[in-house]
Amino acid sequence: MGSIITEEQSAYLSNRNILDGPLMLNETIAWLRKTKKCGFFFKIDFEKAFDSLSWEFLDSIMEQMGFPKLWSDWINAILKSARASVLINGSPTREFTCFRGLRQGDPLSPFLFIIAMEAFSCFIKKSVLEGLFCGIKTPNANLSLTHFLFADDAIILGEWLESNVDNLMRILRCFYLVSGLKPLLWFDCVNDELIYSVNGTVSAKKSSDVTELQIGVKHKPISCEVQAHKGDRIKVHYRGKLTDGTVFDSSFERGDPIEFELGTGQVIIGWDQGLLGMCVGEKRKLKIPAKMGYGDEGSPPTIPGGATLIFDTELVAVNGKGTGAEETHNSEL
């Protein structure tokens, strides 16, 4: 297996140590901090990875890697012979046929999974060759670090560029559509304040309060023709909550999005920074520390002093340009 799997994968393979990747990652982060360079790191966990893998995708990858058809037929026979049942109040239901996924506990399953993940590695490498993604370049070895794979976990690293983030989101979307593997991920930007999270929350402390701005991308349109930049006049729907879940304000219920000039101090700092680069139709979850919100004074009586604020936001329009539906609605008015 080691002869056909790229060196970015280190799990389940002889003469490779799963700790090699984290060791290199720690050294890279230390070097970035020492040299005050900026880079981002994605930590990805694929949701129910072994249960979600598409059989058709796995068969296609094995064919492209040169596995004999007889071998592929054997693998397909093993996968399609799987049966499952559900325990309801401790009693199993009737068995039913599975149509995707690998058997948990089967010693063959980990090796089939890393074969499937080889396609993801090729996605990243192809994007680098096409100039769509830039890894972190080491100073001496002329080496570009882009990703490490540990079975159903992955870490993606690269230069802190907006195009890097956008293209990586597109890669993950394409990989999900063809393989069935849905990413649960977050990323951190070393030497910057932003920490993104997707399908999860990255906490700065064990409590629900945070010390830095956190931005969760809940939905991003496939086509992003209009983005919000500093100085743009934007319309945003929002719902503001405290960490205990108390809603203190919401434009969704009023049906009236707020309109303001981005990056000019018309709103709190967390909004001015958290909405930059947002696409029309994109939805973000902002977790804003007190220092970027209303500070120690708060905004009585609804927002106490020192409160962390949570906003669910949706960008409606930028400089009067919204989605097709929004523009049609405006023209009818």
N, C-alpha and C positions, 0 to 999 in steps of 0.2 A: 504493500500500500504506500509506503514511504516514497517509492519511486514515481508514483503518479500524482501524489498530492503535494501541492506547493508548500514551501517552507513557512508560509504565514499561518498554517494550521499546525497545532502542536498537541492536540488531544488524541488519545487512543493509538498513537503511532509509536512503534519501537524506535529507539535512539533519539527520541524527542521528549523534552520535558515541558509539561504544561505551564511550568513557572517561568520559562524563558521569556514569554511575551510580557507578563507583568514586570519582570526585571528590566527589560529594555524600555518599557513604558515609564517606569519610575526614573530611570536615568535620563530619558528624554525630557520629562517634566522638570527635573532638577536643572538640566542644561538650559531650558527655556527661561526658567526663573533667574538663573545666574546671569544670563546674557540679556535679560529683559526683552526677549523676543515674544511674540504673540502667536498662539496656535490654539486650535480647538480639538476636543476629544469627545467622541460619541461613545457612549456605553450602550450596547444594544442587547436586549434579551428577546428572543423570538417567542411570541405568545403560543403556549402549548405546542412547541416546535415539533416534537416527535409525532403528535397526534394530527398535525395539520399538513404535513408534507404531501404534495400531490404525487401520486404514483406515475402519472403521465410525464410529469416533469423529471422525476428520477430516471425513468426509462430513457427519456431523450438525452439526459446528461451522460448516462452510461454508453449510449450509442455514439455520442460525439467524442467520448474519451477512448473509444475503440474496443469496448468490451464485446466479446463474441455474442451473437444472437442467442445461442444456446444458454449462455450464462444469464442473459437478461430474461429469458423465458423462465429459467429456474427461480430467479428472484421474484418475478411477477407471480409465479405460482405460489410462492411462500406468502407473499403479501395478500393475495386474493383469497387465500384459504383462511384468513383470520375471521374469527367470530367474536362477538362481544355481547354482554348483557349488562343491565343496569340494576343496582341494588335499590329496592324501594322498601323501606322499613325493615331492612335486613334480609329481604327475600329477593332473589334474582328474577328478572323478567325472562321472557323467551329470548334466545340468542338471535342476533341480527347480523347481517353482512356489513362489513366495513368497506368504504370506498376511497379512503385516503389514510395517511398516517403509517407509522411504524410501530411494531409491537414493543411495549415497554418490557424490559427485562430480557428481551431476546439478544443474545451476544452478537448477532449479526447487525442489529439496528444501528449501533453507533457508527459502524463503518459505512453503512449505506447513507447515513446522515452527513458524514464528512464528504462523501462523494457529491451529494447534493450541494453542500456549502462551497464546493470548489467552483461552482457556477457563480456564486456571489463574489468570490475572490477574482474571478475573471471579469465580472462587471466593473469592479474597482480599477483593475489594471488597464482595462480597455479605456475607461474614462480618463486615466492619466495619460495614456498614449495619444488620445484625441485632444488633450489640452483642456478637458472639462473639469478636472480635479487636480489640485496641487497638494502633495504630501509635504511633510516636514523634512527639509534637507539637512543632513548632518554635515558638520563643518569640514571633516577630513576625508571621509570615505566616498564622497560623491554618491551617497545613498539617500533615497527618498522613502521615508516611512509613511505608509498609508493605512495599514490595517493589521490586526491580529485576530485570529479566530480560535475560539476554545469551545468546540462542539457547538452548542446552541447559543453561545454568547459570542459577542464580537465587540471589538473596540476599533473605531475609525478615528484617525488623526490626520490633521492637515493644517495648512496655513489659514489664518483667520481672515477669510475673504467671504464676502456675501455670496459670490458666485459659487464658492465651494459648498456652502450650506444649501443653497437652492438646488444645485445639481445632485448633491447627495440625497436630498429628499426625493428627487425624481428617480434616482437609482433604487432607493428603498421601495418606492411605490411600484416601479416596474418589476422588481424582484418578487414583491408580494403577489402581484397579479399572476405571474407565471408559476410560482412555486407554492403558493398558499401560506407562506411563512410571514406572519404579521409582526412587525417590529414593535417592541416596547422599549423606548430609548430615552436617553437624556444626554446632553453634552455640556461640557464646561469649557470656558475660554480662559486659558492661563494668561495672567497679567491683564485681565479685563474684568468688568463687573458682571457681565451677563452669564446666566446659567439657564439654558433652555431645558425644558422637559416635555416629553410627549407621552400620553397615556400614563402619567404618573407624576409625582411631585418630588422634587429634590429639596430637602430641608437643609437649611444652614445650621440648624440646631435640632436637638431632639424634640423641642417644643414646636408649636405651630407658628411661632414668630420666626422671622428671617432677618438677616443683617444686610443682605444684598438683594437687588432686584432679580426676580425669577420670572421667566417668560415661557409659558407652555403653549405650543401650537396645537390647537384642538382640531382645526380644519384648514387646509390650504388648497385653493383652486389649482387644478392642473395647469390652466393657462393664467399667467400673472402679467398682464399687459400694463396695468396701472398700479404703481406703488406709491406709498407715502414717504415723502422726504421732508427734511427740515424746511420750513417756510411755506409748505403746502397748506391749503385750506381743506380740512377734512371733516367728514361727518362720521360719527361713531355711535353705535348702540352699545350700552353697557349695563351691567348689573353689579353693584358694589356690595360686598359683604365683609363682616368682621370674621376673625378666625373661629368664632363660635357658631358661625352660620347665619348670624343676624344680618338681614338685608337692610341697608340704610338708604339706598337710592337705586332706581332702575329706570332706564329710558325705554326698555322693552315693553313694560306695561303701559307706559304713556304713549308709545308709538311715535315718539319724537326724539330722534338722535341728536346728540350734542354736536355743535359745529364750532371749530376753532382753528387757529393757525398753529401748526405743529412746530415744536422746538423753540417757541418764543416766550415761554413762561406764562402763557394764558391758562395753563392747567398745572397740576402737580408734576414734579420732576419725573416720577415713575411713569406717568403717561407720556411725557415728552420723549423719554428714552425707550419705553416699552413698545411704542407703536411705530417706531422707525422701520422702514423697509417692509411694512405690512402691505399685502395685496388687497385690492377690493374684493370683498367676499370672504376674506380670511378671518378666522376666529382665533383669538388668543386668550389665555388666562394669565393675568398679571398678578404676581404676589409681591406687594410693594412694602418695603420696610418703612418704619415711621420717619426716618430721616429723609426719605424721598416722597413722603406723603404729607401729613399734617403735623409732624414733629411731636414734641412733648406736650404741646398745648392742645392738640387735637382740634376738632370742630364741634364743640358742644351744640346741642345735647346728643347728637347722633353718633359722633366719633370721639371716643375717649383719647386722652393724651397717650402717646407712645404706642398707638395701635398699628399692627400690621394690617394692611388692606388687601382684599382679594377682589379683582375685577374680571368678570367675563365680558370680553369685548368683541365686537364685529365691525369691521371697516365697511361703511356703506358707500362712501364716495370720496374722491380726491379731486379737488378743483372743479367740482361739478360733474365729474365723470364717475359713474357707478357701473353696476352691471347692466346688461341689456334691459332687464325688467325695470330697473330704477330709472334709466334714461327714458323709457317709454312712458312710465308713470309721470315723469316730470313734463314731458312734451304734451301729455293729455291735459295737465293742469294749465 
